[in-house]
Amino acid sequence: MSIYQELLRQGHDATESFVDVVRRDHSAVVTLNEPQRLNVLSAPLVVQAKAALVELAADPEIRTVVLTGAGRGFSAGADLE
């Protein structure tokens, strides 16, 4: 079972987006977007971030990727709950 399938089995909402990707010319900005929790690295956020980065890595037009966090901090770290 994939991590994605396991998250769905646990009741996580597959339509909820924790990562935003904006492409412009040969660059992309990937934003961790759960500022109310200081962009804590929860399982759904990590799955979505990895998927975005894998997709961007495979795109020959993208030369630069900026990884940032929404709100007042990049990330509080791992979600221990």
PyMOL Python script that loads the backbone (N, CA, C, O; Angstrom):
from pymol import cmd

cmd.read_pdbstr("""\
ATOM      1  N   MET A   1       0.848  -1.176   0.000  1.00  0.00           N
ATOM      2  CA  MET A   1       0.000   0.000   0.000  1.00  0.00           C
ATOM      3  C   MET A   1       0.897   1.244   0.000  1.00  0.00           C
ATOM      4  O   MET A   1       1.851   1.336   0.773  1.00  0.00           O
ATOM      5  N   SER A   2       0.576   2.187  -0.871  1.00  0.00           N
ATOM      6  CA  SER A   2       1.370   3.415  -0.942  1.00  0.00           C
ATOM      7  C   SER A   2       1.058   4.314   0.251  1.00  0.00           C
ATOM      8  O   SER A   2       0.046   4.133   0.927  1.00  0.00           O
ATOM      9  N   ILE A   3       1.934   5.281   0.503  1.00  0.00           N
ATOM     10  CA  ILE A   3       1.688   6.242   1.579  1.00  0.00           C
ATOM     11  C   ILE A   3       0.383   6.981   1.318  1.00  0.00           C
ATOM     12  O   ILE A   3      -0.404   7.213   2.236  1.00  0.00           O
ATOM     13  N   TYR A   4       0.160   7.348   0.057  1.00  0.00           N
ATOM     14  CA  TYR A   4      -1.062   8.066  -0.312  1.00  0.00           C
ATOM     15  C   TYR A   4      -2.299   7.234   0.023  1.00  0.00           C
ATOM     16  O   TYR A   4      -3.258   7.751   0.597  1.00  0.00           O
ATOM     17  N   GLN A   5      -2.282   5.961  -0.328  1.00  0.00           N
ATOM     18  CA  GLN A   5      -3.416   5.080  -0.037  1.00  0.00           C
ATOM     19  C   GLN A   5      -3.613   4.921   1.471  1.00  0.00           C
ATOM     20  O   GLN A   5      -4.747   4.878   1.950  1.00  0.00           O
ATOM     21  N   GLU A   6      -2.529   4.835   2.204  1.00  0.00           N
ATOM     22  CA  GLU A   6      -2.613   4.720   3.660  1.00  0.00           C
ATOM     23  C   GLU A   6      -3.235   5.972   4.268  1.00  0.00           C
ATOM     24  O   GLU A   6      -4.039   5.875   5.196  1.00  0.00           O
ATOM     25  N   LEU A   7      -2.872   7.149   3.756  1.00  0.00           N
ATOM     26  CA  LEU A   7      -3.463   8.396   4.256  1.00  0.00           C
ATOM     27  C   LEU A   7      -4.966   8.422   4.003  1.00  0.00           C
ATOM     28  O   LEU A   7      -5.737   8.841   4.866  1.00  0.00           O
ATOM     29  N   LEU A   8      -5.380   7.976   2.821  1.00  0.00           N
ATOM     30  CA  LEU A   8      -6.811   7.920   2.517  1.00  0.00           C
ATOM     31  C   LEU A   8      -7.524   6.941   3.452  1.00  0.00           C
ATOM     32  O   LEU A   8      -8.628   7.212   3.922  1.00  0.00           O
ATOM     33  N   ARG A   9      -6.887   5.811   3.712  1.00  0.00           N
ATOM     34  CA  ARG A   9      -7.465   4.807   4.604  1.00  0.00           C
ATOM     35  C   ARG A   9      -7.653   5.379   6.007  1.00  0.00           C
ATOM     36  O   ARG A   9      -8.618   5.040   6.693  1.00  0.00           O
ATOM     37  N   GLN A  10      -6.736   6.245   6.434  1.00  0.00           N
ATOM     38  CA  GLN A  10      -6.808   6.853   7.761  1.00  0.00           C
ATOM     39  C   GLN A  10      -7.807   8.005   7.819  1.00  0.00           C
ATOM     40  O   GLN A  10      -8.031   8.578   8.885  1.00  0.00           O
ATOM     41  N   GLY A  11      -8.406   8.346   6.679  1.00  0.00           N
ATOM     42  CA  GLY A  11      -9.435   9.372   6.679  1.00  0.00           C
ATOM     43  C   GLY A  11      -8.977  10.762   6.305  1.00  0.00           C
ATOM     44  O   GLY A  11      -9.734  11.720   6.461  1.00  0.00           O
ATOM     45  N   HIS A  12      -7.747  10.898   5.813  1.00  0.00           N
ATOM     46  CA  HIS A  12      -7.282  12.217   5.380  1.00  0.00           C
ATOM     47  C   HIS A  12      -8.007  12.619   4.104  1.00  0.00           C
ATOM     48  O   HIS A  12      -8.303  11.775   3.259  1.00  0.00           O
ATOM     49  N   ASP A  13      -8.289  13.895   3.968  1.00  0.00           N
ATOM     50  CA  ASP A  13      -9.000  14.437   2.811  1.00  0.00           C
ATOM     51  C   ASP A  13      -8.030  14.581   1.643  1.00  0.00           C
ATOM     52  O   ASP A  13      -7.082  15.364   1.711  1.00  0.00           O
ATOM     53  N   ALA A  14      -8.263  13.831   0.580  1.00  0.00           N
ATOM     54  CA  ALA A  14      -7.362  13.851  -0.580  1.00  0.00           C
ATOM     55  C   ALA A  14      -7.451  15.151  -1.359  1.00  0.00           C
ATOM     56  O   ALA A  14      -6.554  15.467  -2.141  1.00  0.00           O
ATOM     57  N   THR A  15      -8.521  15.909  -1.156  1.00  0.00           N
ATOM     58  CA  THR A  15      -8.674  17.154  -1.910  1.00  0.00           C
ATOM     59  C   THR A  15      -8.057  18.350  -1.195  1.00  0.00           C
ATOM     60  O   THR A  15      -7.919  19.419  -1.789  1.00  0.00           O
ATOM     61  N   GLU A  16      -7.687  18.183   0.070  1.00  0.00           N
ATOM     62  CA  GLU A  16      -7.101  19.289   0.819  1.00  0.00           C
ATOM     63  C   GLU A  16      -5.662  19.501   0.365  1.00  0.00           C
ATOM     64  O   GLU A  16      -4.866  18.563   0.327  1.00  0.00           O
ATOM     65  N   SER A  17      -5.345  20.727   0.026  1.00  0.00           N
ATOM     66  CA  SER A  17      -4.018  21.031  -0.497  1.00  0.00           C
ATOM     67  C   SER A  17      -3.164  21.705   0.568  1.00  0.00           C
ATOM     68  O   SER A  17      -3.538  22.741   1.117  1.00  0.00           O
ATOM     69  N   PHE A  18      -2.019  21.107   0.850  1.00  0.00           N
ATOM     70  CA  PHE A  18      -1.074  21.664   1.809  1.00  0.00           C
ATOM     71  C   PHE A  18       0.145  22.262   1.117  1.00  0.00           C
ATOM     72  O   PHE A  18       1.026  22.821   1.771  1.00  0.00           O
ATOM     73  N   VAL A  19       0.193  22.143  -0.202  1.00  0.00           N
ATOM     74  CA  VAL A  19       1.342  22.625  -0.974  1.00  0.00           C
ATOM     75  C   VAL A  19       0.832  23.367  -2.203  1.00  0.00           C
ATOM     76  O   VAL A  19      -0.023  22.868  -2.935  1.00  0.00           O
ATOM     77  N   ASP A  20       1.366  24.559  -2.418  1.00  0.00           N
ATOM     78  CA  ASP A  20       1.047  25.333  -3.616  1.00  0.00           C
ATOM     79  C   ASP A  20       2.276  25.375  -4.516  1.00  0.00           C
ATOM     80  O   ASP A  20       3.402  25.510  -4.037  1.00  0.00           O
ATOM     81  N   VAL A  21       2.055  25.259  -5.817  1.00  0.00           N
ATOM     82  CA  VAL A  21       3.147  25.338  -6.789  1.00  0.00           C
ATOM     83  C   VAL A  21       2.805  26.420  -7.801  1.00  0.00           C
ATOM     84  O   VAL A  21       1.734  26.407  -8.408  1.00  0.00           O
ATOM     85  N   VAL A  22       3.730  27.355  -7.971  1.00  0.00           N
ATOM     86  CA  VAL A  22       3.577  28.411  -8.968  1.00  0.00           C
ATOM     87  C   VAL A  22       4.773  28.325  -9.903  1.00  0.00           C
ATOM     88  O   VAL A  22       5.924  28.395  -9.471  1.00  0.00           O
ATOM     89  N   ARG A  23       4.483  28.173 -11.189  1.00  0.00           N
ATOM     90  CA  ARG A  23       5.533  28.114 -12.210  1.00  0.00           C
ATOM     91  C   ARG A  23       5.590  29.443 -12.942  1.00  0.00           C
ATOM     92  O   ARG A  23       4.562  30.053 -13.238  1.00  0.00           O
ATOM     93  N   ARG A  24       6.797  29.878 -13.226  1.00  0.00           N
ATOM     94  CA  ARG A  24       6.987  31.110 -13.994  1.00  0.00           C
ATOM     95  C   ARG A  24       8.295  30.981 -14.757  1.00  0.00           C
ATOM     96  O   ARG A  24       9.367  30.810 -14.177  1.00  0.00           O
ATOM     97  N   ASP A  25       8.174  31.067 -16.066  1.00  0.00           N
ATOM     98  CA  ASP A  25       9.331  30.890 -16.947  1.00  0.00           C
ATOM     99  C   ASP A  25      10.006  29.559 -16.625  1.00  0.00           C
ATOM    100  O   ASP A  25       9.380  28.505 -16.744  1.00  0.00           O
ATOM    101  N   HIS A  26      11.263  29.595 -16.222  1.00  0.00           N
ATOM    102  CA  HIS A  26      12.016  28.362 -15.946  1.00  0.00           C
ATOM    103  C   HIS A  26      12.164  28.097 -14.450  1.00  0.00           C
ATOM    104  O   HIS A  26      13.034  27.333 -14.032  1.00  0.00           O
ATOM    105  N   SER A  27      11.313  28.728 -13.654  1.00  0.00           N
ATOM    106  CA  SER A  27      11.389  28.591 -12.201  1.00  0.00           C
ATOM    107  C   SER A  27      10.059  28.117 -11.633  1.00  0.00           C
ATOM    108  O   SER A  27       9.014  28.222 -12.274  1.00  0.00           O
ATOM    109  N   ALA A  28      10.127  27.602 -10.432  1.00  0.00           N
ATOM    110  CA  ALA A  28       8.917  27.212  -9.705  1.00  0.00           C
ATOM    111  C   ALA A  28       9.108  27.565  -8.236  1.00  0.00           C
ATOM    112  O   ALA A  28      10.207  27.455  -7.691  1.00  0.00           O
ATOM    113  N   VAL A  29       8.021  27.987  -7.611  1.00  0.00           N
ATOM    114  CA  VAL A  29       8.013  28.234  -6.171  1.00  0.00           C
ATOM    115  C   VAL A  29       7.053  27.227  -5.547  1.00  0.00           C
ATOM    116  O   VAL A  29       5.870  27.189  -5.887  1.00  0.00           O
ATOM    117  N   VAL A  30       7.570  26.423  -4.640  1.00  0.00           N
ATOM    118  CA  VAL A  30       6.774  25.438  -3.915  1.00  0.00           C
ATOM    119  C   VAL A  30       6.585  25.986  -2.502  1.00  0.00           C
ATOM    120  O   VAL A  30       7.554  26.198  -1.773  1.00  0.00           O
ATOM    121  N   THR A  31       5.325  26.213  -2.124  1.00  0.00           N
ATOM    122  CA  THR A  31       5.030  26.798  -0.816  1.00  0.00           C
ATOM    123  C   THR A  31       4.307  25.792   0.066  1.00  0.00           C
ATOM    124  O   THR A  31       3.243  25.290  -0.293  1.00  0.00           O
ATOM    125  N   LEU A  32       4.896  25.501   1.227  1.00  0.00           N
ATOM    126  CA  LEU A  32       4.208  24.701   2.237  1.00  0.00           C
ATOM    127  C   LEU A  32       3.105  25.600   2.778  1.00  0.00           C
ATOM    128  O   LEU A  32       3.385  26.694   3.268  1.00  0.00           O
ATOM    129  N   ASN A  33       1.860  25.155   2.696  1.00  0.00           N
ATOM    130  CA  ASN A  33       0.749  26.062   2.958  1.00  0.00           C
ATOM    131  C   ASN A  33      -0.192  25.539   4.042  1.00  0.00           C
ATOM    132  O   ASN A  33      -1.340  25.182   3.779  1.00  0.00           O
ATOM    133  N   GLU A  34       0.322  25.508   5.244  1.00  0.00           N
ATOM    134  CA  GLU A  34      -0.507  25.232   6.417  1.00  0.00           C
ATOM    135  C   GLU A  34      -0.039  26.165   7.540  1.00  0.00           C
ATOM    136  O   GLU A  34       0.399  25.710   8.597  1.00  0.00           O
ATOM    137  N   PRO A  35      -0.138  27.486   7.292  1.00  0.00           N
ATOM    138  CA  PRO A  35       0.445  28.459   8.224  1.00  0.00           C
ATOM    139  C   PRO A  35      -0.169  28.427   9.619  1.00  0.00           C
ATOM    140  O   PRO A  35       0.503  28.791  10.585  1.00  0.00           O
ATOM    141  N   GLN A  36      -1.418  28.005   9.754  1.00  0.00           N
ATOM    142  CA  GLN A  36      -2.042  27.948  11.072  1.00  0.00           C
ATOM    143  C   GLN A  36      -1.356  26.939  11.982  1.00  0.00           C
ATOM    144  O   GLN A  36      -1.494  27.007  13.203  1.00  0.00           O
ATOM    145  N   ARG A  37      -0.614  26.001  11.391  1.00  0.00           N
ATOM    146  CA  ARG A  37       0.156  25.010  12.166  1.00  0.00           C
ATOM    147  C   ARG A  37       1.654  25.183  11.938  1.00  0.00           C
ATOM    148  O   ARG A  37       2.432  24.259  12.177  1.00  0.00           O
ATOM    149  N   LEU A  38       2.057  26.365  11.476  1.00  0.00           N
ATOM    150  CA  LEU A  38       3.463  26.668  11.176  1.00  0.00           C
ATOM    151  C   LEU A  38       4.060  25.677  10.180  1.00  0.00           C
ATOM    152  O   LEU A  38       5.238  25.329  10.267  1.00  0.00           O
ATOM    153  N   ASN A  39       3.238  25.230   9.235  1.00  0.00           N
ATOM    154  CA  ASN A  39       3.684  24.338   8.163  1.00  0.00           C
ATOM    155  C   ASN A  39       4.364  23.083   8.701  1.00  0.00           C
ATOM    156  O   ASN A  39       5.363  22.614   8.155  1.00  0.00           O
ATOM    157  N   VAL A  40       3.802  22.553   9.780  1.00  0.00           N
ATOM    158  CA  VAL A  40       4.350  21.341  10.379  1.00  0.00           C
ATOM    159  C   VAL A  40       4.368  20.226   9.328  1.00  0.00           C
ATOM    160  O   VAL A  40       3.453  20.119   8.511  1.00  0.00           O
ATOM    161  N   LEU A  41       5.402  19.411   9.358  1.00  0.00           N
ATOM    162  CA  LEU A  41       5.583  18.365   8.350  1.00  0.00           C
ATOM    163  C   LEU A  41       4.729  17.142   8.689  1.00  0.00           C
ATOM    164  O   LEU A  41       5.230  16.128   9.175  1.00  0.00           O
ATOM    165  N   SER A  42       3.440  17.262   8.423  1.00  0.00           N
ATOM    166  CA  SER A  42       2.508  16.149   8.606  1.00  0.00           C
ATOM    167  C   SER A  42       2.655  15.194   7.425  1.00  0.00           C
ATOM    168  O   SER A  42       3.237  15.548   6.400  1.00  0.00           O
ATOM    169  N   ALA A  43       2.130  13.995   7.575  1.00  0.00           N
ATOM    170  CA  ALA A  43       2.217  13.016   6.485  1.00  0.00           C
ATOM    171  C   ALA A  43       1.581  13.527   5.195  1.00  0.00           C
ATOM    172  O   ALA A  43       2.192  13.389   4.135  1.00  0.00           O
ATOM    173  N   PRO A  44       0.369  14.116   5.234  1.00  0.00           N
ATOM    174  CA  PRO A  44      -0.214  14.604   3.974  1.00  0.00           C
ATOM    175  C   PRO A  44       0.621  15.707   3.324  1.00  0.00           C
ATOM    176  O   PRO A  44       0.767  15.733   2.102  1.00  0.00           O
ATOM    177  N   LEU A  45       1.165  16.611   4.128  1.00  0.00           N
ATOM    178  CA  LEU A  45       1.987  17.684   3.569  1.00  0.00           C
ATOM    179  C   LEU A  45       3.240  17.112   2.912  1.00  0.00           C
ATOM    180  O   LEU A  45       3.611  17.531   1.816  1.00  0.00           O
ATOM    181  N   VAL A  46       3.884  16.172   3.563  1.00  0.00           N
ATOM    182  CA  VAL A  46       5.105  15.573   3.015  1.00  0.00           C
ATOM    183  C   VAL A  46       4.811  14.836   1.713  1.00  0.00           C
ATOM    184  O   VAL A  46       5.583  14.940   0.759  1.00  0.00           O
ATOM    185  N   VAL A  47       3.709  14.096   1.659  1.00  0.00           N
ATOM    186  CA  VAL A  47       3.338  13.379   0.431  1.00  0.00           C
ATOM    187  C   VAL A  47       3.120  14.360  -0.713  1.00  0.00           C
ATOM    188  O   VAL A  47       3.599  14.143  -1.825  1.00  0.00           O
ATOM    189  N   GLN A  48       2.392  15.445  -0.436  1.00  0.00           N
ATOM    190  CA  GLN A  48       2.120  16.432  -1.481  1.00  0.00           C
ATOM    191  C   GLN A  48       3.387  17.172  -1.903  1.00  0.00           C
ATOM    192  O   GLN A  48       3.587  17.425  -3.091  1.00  0.00           O
ATOM    193  N   ALA A  49       4.240  17.519  -0.949  1.00  0.00           N
ATOM    194  CA  ALA A  49       5.488  18.212  -1.283  1.00  0.00           C
ATOM    195  C   ALA A  49       6.385  17.316  -2.131  1.00  0.00           C
ATOM    196  O   ALA A  49       6.974  17.769  -3.113  1.00  0.00           O
ATOM    197  N   LYS A  50       6.487  16.050  -1.750  1.00  0.00           N
ATOM    198  CA  LYS A  50       7.313  15.118  -2.523  1.00  0.00           C
ATOM    199  C   LYS A  50       6.783  14.977  -3.942  1.00  0.00           C
ATOM    200  O   LYS A  50       7.557  14.993  -4.899  1.00  0.00           O
ATOM    201  N   ALA A  51       5.474  14.839  -4.085  1.00  0.00           N
ATOM    202  CA  ALA A  51       4.881  14.706  -5.421  1.00  0.00           C
ATOM    203  C   ALA A  51       5.174  15.936  -6.274  1.00  0.00           C
ATOM    204  O   ALA A  51       5.497  15.812  -7.456  1.00  0.00           O
ATOM    205  N   ALA A  52       5.061  17.112  -5.682  1.00  0.00           N
ATOM    206  CA  ALA A  52       5.339  18.347  -6.419  1.00  0.00           C
ATOM    207  C   ALA A  52       6.802  18.411  -6.841  1.00  0.00           C
ATOM    208  O   ALA A  52       7.103  18.768  -7.979  1.00  0.00           O
ATOM    209  N   LEU A  53       7.705  18.071  -5.938  1.00  0.00           N
ATOM    210  CA  LEU A  53       9.135  18.140  -6.251  1.00  0.00           C
ATOM    211  C   LEU A  53       9.542  17.097  -7.287  1.00  0.00           C
ATOM    212  O   LEU A  53      10.382  17.375  -8.144  1.00  0.00           O
ATOM    213  N   VAL A  54       8.961  15.907  -7.219  1.00  0.00           N
ATOM    214  CA  VAL A  54       9.253  14.870  -8.222  1.00  0.00           C
ATOM    215  C   VAL A  54       8.777  15.327  -9.596  1.00  0.00           C
ATOM    216  O   VAL A  54       9.483  15.156 -10.590  1.00  0.00           O
ATOM    217  N   GLU A  55       7.584  15.906  -9.652  1.00  0.00           N
ATOM    218  CA  GLU A  55       7.052  16.409 -10.919  1.00  0.00           C
ATOM    219  C   GLU A  55       7.936  17.519 -11.485  1.00  0.00           C
ATOM    220  O   GLU A  55       8.225  17.534 -12.681  1.00  0.00           O
ATOM    221  N   LEU A  56       8.361  18.437 -10.637  1.00  0.00           N
ATOM    222  CA  LEU A  56       9.215  19.534 -11.104  1.00  0.00           C
ATOM    223  C   LEU A  56      10.586  19.027 -11.547  1.00  0.00           C
ATOM    224  O   LEU A  56      11.147  19.534 -12.518  1.00  0.00           O
ATOM    225  N   ALA A  57      11.123  18.041 -10.851  1.00  0.00           N
ATOM    226  CA  ALA A  57      12.426  17.483 -11.218  1.00  0.00           C
ATOM    227  C   ALA A  57      12.388  16.825 -12.590  1.00  0.00           C
ATOM    228  O   ALA A  57      13.397  16.792 -13.294  1.00  0.00           O
ATOM    229  N   ALA A  58      11.230  16.305 -12.968  1.00  0.00           N
ATOM    230  CA  ALA A  58      11.090  15.633 -14.268  1.00  0.00           C
ATOM    231  C   ALA A  58      10.814  16.608 -15.411  1.00  0.00           C
ATOM    232  O   ALA A  58      10.838  16.212 -16.576  1.00  0.00           O
ATOM    233  N   ASP A  59      10.556  17.859 -15.098  1.00  0.00           N
ATOM    234  CA  ASP A  59      10.226  18.860 -16.115  1.00  0.00           C
ATOM    235  C   ASP A  59      11.505  19.522 -16.621  1.00  0.00           C
ATOM    236  O   ASP A  59      12.148  20.257 -15.872  1.00  0.00           O
ATOM    237  N   PRO A  60      11.889  19.278 -17.881  1.00  0.00           N
ATOM    238  CA  PRO A  60      13.138  19.845 -18.399  1.00  0.00           C
ATOM    239  C   PRO A  60      13.115  21.373 -18.514  1.00  0.00           C
ATOM    240  O   PRO A  60      14.170  21.992 -18.647  1.00  0.00           O
ATOM    241  N   GLU A  61      11.947  21.978 -18.466  1.00  0.00           N
ATOM    242  CA  GLU A  61      11.842  23.439 -18.554  1.00  0.00           C
ATOM    243  C   GLU A  61      12.154  24.131 -17.225  1.00  0.00           C
ATOM    244  O   GLU A  61      12.504  25.311 -17.207  1.00  0.00           O
ATOM    245  N   ILE A  62      12.029  23.409 -16.125  1.00  0.00           N
ATOM    246  CA  ILE A  62      12.264  24.001 -14.808  1.00  0.00           C
ATOM    247  C   ILE A  62      13.745  23.895 -14.458  1.00  0.00           C
ATOM    248  O   ILE A  62      14.322  22.808 -14.443  1.00  0.00           O
ATOM    249  N   ARG A  63      14.346  25.052 -14.177  1.00  0.00           N
ATOM    250  CA  ARG A  63      15.773  25.106 -13.835  1.00  0.00           C
ATOM    251  C   ARG A  63      16.016  25.458 -12.375  1.00  0.00           C
ATOM    252  O   ARG A  63      17.069  25.144 -11.822  1.00  0.00           O
ATOM    253  N   THR A  64      15.039  26.112 -11.753  1.00  0.00           N
ATOM    254  CA  THR A  64      15.191  26.563 -10.375  1.00  0.00           C
ATOM    255  C   THR A  64      13.910  26.276  -9.607  1.00  0.00           C
ATOM    256  O   THR A  64      12.809  26.521 -10.100  1.00  0.00           O
ATOM    257  N   VAL A  65      14.065  25.757  -8.398  1.00  0.00           N
ATOM    258  CA  VAL A  65      12.918  25.541  -7.518  1.00  0.00           C
ATOM    259  C   VAL A  65      13.216  26.225  -6.186  1.00  0.00           C
ATOM    260  O   VAL A  65      14.268  26.012  -5.583  1.00  0.00           O
ATOM    261  N   VAL A  66      12.273  27.048  -5.742  1.00  0.00           N
ATOM    262  CA  VAL A  66      12.368  27.699  -4.439  1.00  0.00           C
ATOM    263  C   VAL A  66      11.356  27.018  -3.526  1.00  0.00           C
ATOM    264  O   VAL A  66      10.177  26.922  -3.865  1.00  0.00           O
ATOM    265  N   LEU A  67      11.811  26.546  -2.372  1.00  0.00           N
ATOM    266  CA  LEU A  67      10.936  25.918  -1.388  1.00  0.00           C
ATOM    267  C   LEU A  67      10.770  26.891  -0.231  1.00  0.00           C
ATOM    268  O   LEU A  67      11.753  27.296   0.390  1.00  0.00           O
ATOM    269  N   THR A  68       9.528  27.266   0.058  1.00  0.00           N
ATOM    270  CA  THR A  68       9.256  28.250   1.100  1.00  0.00           C
ATOM    271  C   THR A  68       8.035  27.828   1.905  1.00  0.00           C
ATOM    272  O   THR A  68       7.358  26.857   1.566  1.00  0.00           O
ATOM    273  N   GLY A  69       7.769  28.561   2.961  1.00  0.00           N
ATOM    274  CA  GLY A  69       6.602  28.289   3.791  1.00  0.00           C
ATOM    275  C   GLY A  69       5.711  29.505   3.896  1.00  0.00           C
ATOM    276  O   GLY A  69       6.198  30.632   3.973  1.00  0.00           O
ATOM    277  N   ALA A  70       4.411  29.286   3.899  1.00  0.00           N
ATOM    278  CA  ALA A  70       3.452  30.382   4.052  1.00  0.00           C
ATOM    279  C   ALA A  70       3.420  30.826   5.514  1.00  0.00           C
ATOM    280  O   ALA A  70       3.687  30.037   6.421  1.00  0.00           O
ATOM    281  N   GLY A  71       3.092  32.087   5.724  1.00  0.00           N
ATOM    282  CA  GLY A  71       2.961  32.591   7.086  1.00  0.00           C
ATOM    283  C   GLY A  71       4.277  33.042   7.675  1.00  0.00           C
ATOM    284  O   GLY A  71       5.186  33.452   6.953  1.00  0.00           O
ATOM    285  N   ARG A  72       4.375  32.964   8.998  1.00  0.00           N
ATOM    286  CA  ARG A  72       5.517  33.556   9.690  1.00  0.00           C
ATOM    287  C   ARG A  72       6.730  32.645   9.834  1.00  0.00           C
ATOM    288  O   ARG A  72       7.757  33.071  10.362  1.00  0.00           O
ATOM    289  N   GLY A  73       6.632  31.413   9.378  1.00  0.00           N
ATOM    290  CA  GLY A  73       7.777  30.525   9.493  1.00  0.00           C
ATOM    291  C   GLY A  73       7.810  29.506   8.377  1.00  0.00           C
ATOM    292  O   GLY A  73       6.775  29.150   7.813  1.00  0.00           O
ATOM    293  N   PHE A  74       9.018  29.033   8.057  1.00  0.00           N
ATOM    294  CA  PHE A  74       9.150  28.018   7.013  1.00  0.00           C
ATOM    295  C   PHE A  74       8.443  26.740   7.442  1.00  0.00           C
ATOM    296  O   PHE A  74       7.529  26.276   6.760  1.00  0.00           O
ATOM    297  N   SER A  75       8.860  26.168   8.567  1.00  0.00           N
ATOM    298  CA  SER A  75       8.247  24.944   9.073  1.00  0.00           C
ATOM    299  C   SER A  75       8.648  24.746  10.529  1.00  0.00           C
ATOM    300  O   SER A  75       9.781  25.032  10.918  1.00  0.00           O
ATOM    301  N   ALA A  76       7.716  24.259  11.318  1.00  0.00           N
ATOM    302  CA  ALA A  76       7.987  23.965  12.726  1.00  0.00           C
ATOM    303  C   ALA A  76       8.683  22.615  12.890  1.00  0.00           C
ATOM    304  O   ALA A  76       9.103  22.267  13.994  1.00  0.00           O
ATOM    305  N   GLY A  77       8.809  21.857  11.807  1.00  0.00           N
ATOM    306  CA  GLY A  77       9.452  20.551  11.874  1.00  0.00           C
ATOM    307  C   GLY A  77       8.436  19.425  11.778  1.00  0.00           C
ATOM    308  O   GLY A  77       7.330  19.608  11.270  1.00  0.00           O
ATOM    309  N   ALA A  78       8.823  18.267  12.269  1.00  0.00           N
ATOM    310  CA  ALA A  78       7.989  17.067  12.145  1.00  0.00           C
ATOM    311  C   ALA A  78       6.751  17.145  13.027  1.00  0.00           C
ATOM    312  O   ALA A  78       6.787  17.701  14.125  1.00  0.00           O
ATOM    313  N   ASP A  79       5.663  16.583  12.533  1.00  0.00           N
ATOM    314  CA  ASP A  79       4.419  16.465  13.292  1.00  0.00           C
ATOM    315  C   ASP A  79       4.529  15.204  14.138  1.00  0.00           C
ATOM    316  O   ASP A  79       4.505  14.095  13.605  1.00  0.00           O
ATOM    317  N   LEU A  80       4.646  15.363  15.439  1.00  0.00           N
ATOM    318  CA  LEU A  80       4.853  14.222  16.330  1.00  0.00           C
ATOM    319  C   LEU A  80       3.557  13.592  16.817  1.00  0.00           C
ATOM    320  O   LEU A  80       3.588  12.613  17.564  1.00  0.00           O
ATOM    321  N   GLU A  81       2.421  14.140  16.406  1.00  0.00           N
ATOM    322  CA  GLU A  81       1.136  13.580  16.842  1.00  0.00           C
ATOM    323  C   GLU A  81       0.654  12.506  15.911  1.00  0.00           C
ATOM    324  O   GLU A  81      -0.411  11.931  16.131  1.00  0.00           O
TER     325      GLU A  81
END
""", "prot")
cmd.dss("prot")
cmd.show_as("cartoon", "prot")
cmd.util.cbc("prot")
cmd.orient("prot")
